[in-house]
Amino acid sequence: MNQPIIEMKGVSKVFEIDDIQTHALQSIDLVVQEGQYLSITGPSGCGKSSLLSIMGLLDAPTSGEYKIDGQSVSSLSYDAASKLRNKKIGFIFQSFNLIDEISVFDNVALPLRYSDESVSSEAMAQRVTECLELVGLGHRLNHKPNQLSGGQQQRVAIARALVANPSVLLVDEPTGNLDSKSGDQIMDILDDLNAQGRTICMVTHDARYATRAKTQLNLLDGQLSYSEVERLEAV
């Protein structure tokens, strides 16, 4: 039986500005199993970004419990959360978030350079090259990101997300800045990664792409609902 990678119980997020409270998330119960492919859709302002930020340890819930690979994260310090994030989570963003001043190789290598575990230069070069070849860009490792197309930059971002072998990929609108052909190519790569056993949680506004996930969730007014494709049991 696959093990739970992400477990949320009663997770809520409340923002308060000038005595006005906004309930971005309300009592979210969610389990993501190892190897699962999950999509989250919903209108703008429904809480998708807040949910993904909490999943990725970029923000903390106002209340509730969150575990990654069985480890509770509620009491972690900022540094401990950063270390866990670098080890367990791979991010793929709409805007790629690549550094134009350094090479494709160095962009992909960043998670390894910031890892707690010592990685030799030889091992790093091998792993980075493997990940770039996996997304069809092994021949571009010495290029700068601004020398690549948008679709190629997103593929570099996928390689970077994979390089530290994280437990889960958190994917935020991966096709939002791409034309339909490039978007389809990116989604094909994600499909292949999941077929190889990668756990993926994806936020998307595109219904065509959301249906590629085996589990489809909708977020509305801070609350989750599930499709008939697959019902996730609460924690």
SVG drawing of the C-alpha trace seen along z (x, -y; Angstrom):
<svg xmlns="http://www.w3.org/2000/svg" viewBox="-19 -49 52 51">
<polyline fill="none" stroke="black" stroke-width="0.4" points="0.0,0.0 1.3,-3.5 2.2,-5.7 0.7,-9.2 3.1,-12.0 0.9,-14.9 -1.7,-14.8 -3.8,-17.7 -6.4,-17.7 -8.6,-20.8 -6.2,-23.2 -7.5,-26.8 -5.9,-30.0 -7.2,-33.4 -5.8,-36.7 -6.6,-39.8 -6.2,-43.3 -7.6,-46.3 -9.8,-44.0 -11.2,-42.4 -10.8,-38.7 -10.6,-36.8 -10.9,-33.0 -8.8,-31.8 -9.0,-28.1 -11.6,-26.5 -11.0,-23.2 -9.2,-21.4 -8.8,-17.6 -6.6,-16.1 -4.4,-13.1 -2.0,-12.7 -0.7,-9.2 2.7,-8.3 2.5,-8.2 -0.8,-10.1 -1.6,-12.7 -3.9,-15.4 -5.2,-18.6 -6.8,-21.5 -9.0,-24.0 -11.2,-26.9 -11.9,-30.6 -9.4,-33.4 -9.4,-34.2 -10.7,-30.8 -7.6,-29.9 -5.5,-27.8 -2.4,-29.8 -2.8,-29.7 -3.2,-26.0 -0.2,-25.4 1.9,-27.8 1.1,-25.8 1.8,-22.5 5.2,-23.9 6.1,-25.2 6.1,-28.8 3.4,-29.7 1.9,-28.3 -1.8,-27.5 -3.7,-29.5 -4.9,-26.2 -4.9,-22.5 -2.3,-19.9 0.0,-19.3 2.4,-16.4 4.9,-15.6 6.1,-12.0 4.6,-11.5 6.5,-14.4 4.4,-17.2 5.6,-20.6 3.6,-22.9 6.3,-23.4 9.3,-23.6 11.5,-26.7 12.0,-28.7 15.4,-27.1 14.1,-23.6 11.1,-24.2 13.5,-25.5 15.6,-22.4 12.6,-20.1 11.2,-22.0 14.5,-21.6 14.6,-17.9 11.0,-16.9 9.4,-19.3 10.1,-20.2 8.4,-23.4 7.3,-24.2 6.0,-27.7 4.0,-29.5 6.8,-32.1 9.6,-29.5 11.7,-31.4 15.0,-30.8 18.0,-33.0 19.0,-34.5 22.6,-35.3 23.6,-31.7 23.6,-28.7 20.8,-26.1 23.2,-23.6 23.6,-25.9 19.9,-26.7 19.1,-23.0 21.9,-22.4 20.7,-25.0 18.7,-22.6 21.8,-20.3 24.1,-23.2 21.8,-24.2 21.2,-20.6 22.3,-19.5 23.8,-16.4 27.3,-16.8 27.2,-16.1 30.4,-15.7 31.0,-17.7 30.9,-14.5 27.6,-13.3 26.1,-16.7 27.1,-16.9 25.7,-13.4 22.4,-14.1 21.8,-17.5 22.6,-16.0 20.2,-13.1 17.4,-15.5 18.0,-17.7 18.1,-14.7 14.8,-13.5 13.1,-16.7 14.9,-16.7 17.4,-19.5 20.7,-17.7 22.2,-19.7 21.2,-23.0 23.0,-22.8 25.5,-25.6 22.9,-28.0 21.3,-30.8 17.6,-30.7 16.9,-33.8 18.3,-32.0 15.5,-29.5 11.8,-29.5 9.2,-29.6 8.4,-25.9 12.1,-25.1 12.5,-27.3 9.6,-25.4 11.3,-22.1 14.4,-23.5 12.3,-24.3 10.9,-20.7 14.5,-19.4 15.4,-21.7 12.3,-20.4 13.4,-16.8 17.2,-17.1 17.0,-16.5 14.6,-13.6 11.8,-15.2 8.8,-13.3 6.3,-15.5 6.1,-17.9 4.0,-21.0 3.0,-22.5 1.5,-26.0 -0.2,-26.8 2.6,-25.2 1.1,-26.2 0.0,-29.7 2.7,-31.5 2.9,-29.1 1.1,-28.6 -1.1,-25.6 1.5,-23.4 4.2,-24.1 1.6,-23.6 0.7,-20.2 4.3,-19.2 4.8,-20.2 1.7,-18.3 3.0,-15.2 6.2,-15.4 4.2,-15.6 2.0,-12.6 5.2,-10.6 6.7,-11.6 3.6,-10.4 3.6,-7.2 7.1,-6.6 5.8,-7.0 6.2,-10.7 3.7,-12.3 2.2,-15.5 -0.1,-18.1 -1.0,-20.7 -3.0,-23.9 -4.4,-24.8 -7.2,-27.0 -7.3,-24.9 -10.0,-22.2 -8.4,-20.3 -5.2,-19.8 -7.0,-19.2 -8.7,-16.1 -5.3,-14.5 -4.9,-14.0 -6.4,-10.8 -7.8,-12.8 -9.5,-16.2 -10.4,-18.6 -12.2,-21.9 -11.6,-24.7 -14.4,-27.2 -14.6,-29.7 -11.8,-28.0 -13.4,-24.6 -12.5,-21.5 -14.8,-19.2 -13.9,-16.1 -14.8,-14.8 -16.1,-11.4 -12.8,-10.3 -11.4,-9.3 -12.5,-10.2 -9.7,-10.9 -10.5,-9.9 -9.9,-12.6 -6.9,-12.1"/>
</svg>
